[in-house]
Amino acid sequence: MPLHIVSTPIGCMEDITLRAIRVLKECDLIAAEDTRRTGLLLHNYGIKKEMTSFNEFTARQKVPHLIALLEQGKNVALVSDNGTPGISDPGYLLIKACADSNIPIVPVPGPSAAISALVCSGFPTDCFVFYGFVPKKEGQKKKFFEAIEKDMSVVVYESPYRLVKTLKLLSELMPERKICIAREMTKKFEEFVRGSAAAVYEKLNGKNIKGEICIVLSKQP
């Protein structure tokens, strides 16, 4: 049986496809990055299914077992905390193992925070790059932003607890570069803050930022 890569909502529970619901109902096992969060989603749609944790702490040890199940003909669905599995999460380890073992991999498309942030930023989308999470250490973070592309839009993830410090750095390195902060997309307090790096830093400095964060940097003229 193939491994199904099932995209799930990034916030609003309604953002799930009919196909994704069907696959989750029909599969034998769900490999979930966070079984508690996935459990809430399953409960919302009346789905009762066996789950196994597949996160940064368990992924490598779980891969051989899941490959064995797939080779035995079991139907396995892979889901992440939210959005599309394999994007800045350990899902790629199982996907790679399936590819190496010639096990079919079937995408069940759906939400992606990076793409949602990009298309709502108002910045050019003809050429862009996604870098995942910004480094935590200040020295690495500075080198990271100094090296990013200038001729295309850039999307990154950031923790709300580090956002203001990151904005301060951006305001120093590239004060005039246009950026967009996408916060809590599809949720009640969804917010987009756009402007130059310096202006956005000034607006958000001192505020208590909460929720999931994407930063989009526009390509420079």
URHUGI-V372862 format. One record per pair of residues at least 6 apart in sequence whose ideal C-beta (glycine too) atoms are under 8 Angstrom apart, sorted by sequence separation. I is the first residue (numbers start at 0). J is the second residue. D is the distance in whole Angstrom. If there is no record, write none. Layout:
{{I J D} {I J D}}
This chain:
{{8 14 4} {23 29 7} {31 37 4} {41 47 7} {69 75 6} {78 84 6} {79 85 8} {84 90 4} {85 91 5} {97 103 8} {98 104 6} {118 124 6} {134 140 5} {147 153 5} {182 188 7} {183 189 5} {193 199 7} {8 15 5} {41 48 6} {68 75 6} {77 84 5} {79 86 7} {97 104 5} {117 124 6} {133 140 6} {169 176 7} {182 189 7} {183 190 6} {192 199 6} {7 15 6} {29 37 6} {53 61 6} {77 85 8} {80 88 7} {157 165 6} {182 190 5} {194 202 7} {6 15 8} {52 61 8} {79 88 5} {85 94 6} {134 143 5} {169 178 7} {181 190 8} {182 191 8} {6 16 8} {51 61 7} {65 75 6} {84 94 8} {94 104 6} {117 127 6} {133 143 6} {180 190 8} {181 191 6} {182 192 7} {192 202 6} {79 90 6} {133 144 8} {180 191 7} {192 203 7} {7 19 7} {29 41 8} {38 50 7} {53 65 8} {179 191 6} {180 192 4} {6 19 7} {37 50 6} {77 90 5} {130 143 8} {179 192 7} {180 193 8} {5 19 5} {51 65 8} {166 180 8} {179 193 5} {178 193 7} {34 50 5} {77 93 6} {113 129 5} {177 193 7} {178 194 7} {5 22 6} {34 51 8} {77 94 7} {130 147 7} {177 194 7} {178 195 7} {5 23 6} {23 41 7} {34 52 5} {162 180 7} {177 195 6} {178 196 5} {3 22 5} {29 48 5} {31 50 5} {33 52 8} {128 147 8} {176 195 7} {177 196 8} {180 199 6} {28 48 8} {29 49 7} {30 50 8} {31 51 7} {32 52 8} {128 148 6} {175 195 5} {176 196 5} {23 44 8} {28 49 5} {29 50 5} {30 51 6} {31 52 7} {32 53 6} {33 54 7} {174 195 6} {175 196 7} {178 199 6} {24 46 5} {26 48 7} {27 49 7} {28 50 7} {29 51 7} {31 53 6} {32 54 5} {133 155 5} {174 196 6} {175 197 7} {188 210 7} {3 26 7} {23 46 5} {28 51 6} {30 53 4} {128 151 6} {130 153 7} {132 155 7} {133 156 7} {159 182 8} {173 196 6} {174 197 4} {180 203 7} {20 44 6} {24 48 7} {53 77 7} {126 150 7} {127 151 5} {128 152 8} {129 153 8} {130 154 7} {131 155 7} {132 156 5} {133 157 5} {144 168 7} {172 196 8} {186 210 7} {15 40 8} {23 48 6} {83 108 8} {86 111 6} {126 151 4} {127 152 4} {128 153 6} {129 154 5} {130 155 5} {131 156 6} {132 157 7} {140 165 7} {144 169 7} {20 46 7} {83 109 7} {126 152 7} {127 153 7} {128 154 7} {129 155 8} {132 158 8} {135 161 7} {170 196 5} {182 208 7} {183 209 8} {66 93 8} {82 109 8} {83 110 7} {86 113 7} {127 154 6} {137 164 8} {141 168 6} {145 172 7} {169 196 4} {170 197 4} {183 210 4} {184 211 7} {12 40 7} {65 93 6} {69 97 7} {82 110 5} {83 111 5} {123 151 8} {124 152 7} {133 161 7} {140 168 6} {144 172 6} {182 210 5} {183 211 6} {15 44 8} {81 110 7} {82 111 5} {123 152 6} {144 173 7} {170 199 8} {182 211 7} {184 213 7} {7 37 7} {62 92 6} {66 96 5} {70 100 7} {82 112 5} {122 152 5} {166 196 7} {170 200 4} {182 212 6} {12 43 5} {30 61 7} {58 89 4} {62 93 6} {65 96 8} {66 97 7} {69 100 8} {76 107 8} {81 112 7} {137 168 8} {141 172 7} {169 200 7} {170 201 8} {181 212 7} {182 213 8} {8 40 7} {58 90 8} {61 93 8} {70 102 7} {120 152 7} {133 165 6} {180 212 7} {181 213 4} {7 40 6} {55 88 8} {59 92 6} {69 102 5} {166 199 6} {167 200 6} {180 213 8} {181 214 8} {54 88 8} {55 89 5} {58 92 5} {62 96 5} {66 100 6} {166 200 4} {180 214 6} {181 215 7} {30 65 6} {54 89 6} {58 93 7} {117 152 7} {179 214 7} {53 89 7} {66 102 7} {178 214 6} {179 215 4} {28 65 8} {53 90 7} {117 154 5} {163 200 7} {166 203 6} {167 204 7} {178 215 7} {116 154 6} {166 204 7} {178 216 5} {179 217 8} {177 216 7} {178 217 7} {28 68 7} {53 93 7} {163 203 6} {176 216 6} {177 217 4} {27 68 8} {37 78 6} {113 154 5} {162 203 7} {163 204 6} {176 217 7} {163 205 8} {86 129 8} {113 156 8} {163 206 7} {173 216 8} {176 219 6} {36 80 6} {87 131 4} {112 156 7} {28 73 6} {30 75 6} {36 81 7} {86 131 8} {87 132 6} {163 208 7} {27 73 5} {28 74 8} {29 75 8} {30 76 7} {32 78 7} {162 208 5} {27 74 5} {28 75 5} {29 76 5} {30 77 5} {31 78 5} {32 79 5} {33 80 5} {169 216 8} {26 74 5} {27 75 7} {28 76 7} {29 77 8} {30 78 7} {31 79 8} {32 80 5} {160 208 8} {25 74 7} {26 75 6} {29 78 6} {159 208 4} {165 214 7} {26 76 4} {159 209 5} {162 212 6} {159 210 6} {32 84 8} {159 211 8} {162 214 8} {23 76 6} {159 212 5} {22 76 6} {158 212 7} {23 78 8} {122 177 7} {157 212 5} {32 88 6} {156 212 7} {157 213 8} {32 89 7} {122 179 7} {156 213 6} {157 214 6} {32 90 7} {121 179 7} {155 213 7} {156 214 8} {120 179 4} {154 213 6} {155 214 5} {119 179 8} {154 214 7} {120 181 7} {154 215 5} {155 216 8} {119 181 6} {153 215 7} {154 216 8} {2 65 8} {30 93 7} {116 179 7} {152 215 6} {153 216 4} {152 216 7} {116 181 4} {119 184 8} {152 217 6} {153 218 8} {115 181 7} {152 218 5} {2 69 6} {151 218 5} {1 69 8} {116 184 7} {150 218 6} {0 69 6} {87 156 6} {112 181 8} {115 184 5} {147 216 7} {149 218 7} {150 219 7} {115 185 7} {148 218 7} {149 219 5} {3 74 7} {5 76 5} {7 78 5} {10 81 7} {120 191 7} {0 72 5} {3 75 7} {5 77 7} {7 79 7} {9 81 5} {112 184 6} {119 191 6} {121 193 7} {0 73 6} {1 74 8} {2 75 5} {3 76 5} {4 77 5} {5 78 5} {8 81 6} {9 82 5} {120 193 7} {0 74 5} {2 76 8} {3 77 7} {7 81 6} {0 75 7} {2 77 6} {7 82 7} {110 185 8} {6 82 6} {6 83 4} {6 84 7} {4 83 7} {5 84 7} {4 84 5} {4 85 7} {133 214 8} {22 107 5} {4 90 7} {19 107 5} {18 107 6} {4 94 7} {19 109 6} {2 93 7} {16 107 7} {127 218 8} {2 94 7} {16 108 7} {126 218 7} {16 109 5} {122 215 6} {15 109 6} {122 216 8} {123 217 7} {2 97 5} {14 109 7} {15 110 8} {120 215 4} {122 217 4} {123 218 6} {14 110 5} {122 218 7} {116 213 4} {120 217 7} {115 213 8} {116 214 8} {117 215 6} {112 211 7} {116 215 5} {2 102 6} {4 104 7} {113 213 6} {1 102 7} {2 103 7} {4 105 7} {6 107 6} {8 109 8} {9 110 5} {112 213 6} {1 103 4} {2 104 5} {3 105 5} {4 106 5} {5 107 5} {6 108 6} {7 109 7} {8 110 6} {9 111 8} {0 103 8} {1 104 6} {2 105 7} {4 107 6} {6 109 3} {7 110 7} {9 112 5} {1 105 5} {3 107 6} {5 109 8} {6 110 6} {6 111 7} {9 115 7} {14 185 6} {10 183 7} {10 184 6} {11 185 4} {9 184 6} {10 185 4} {11 186 7} {9 185 6} {10 186 4} {8 185 7} {10 189 8} {10 211 8} {9 211 7}}
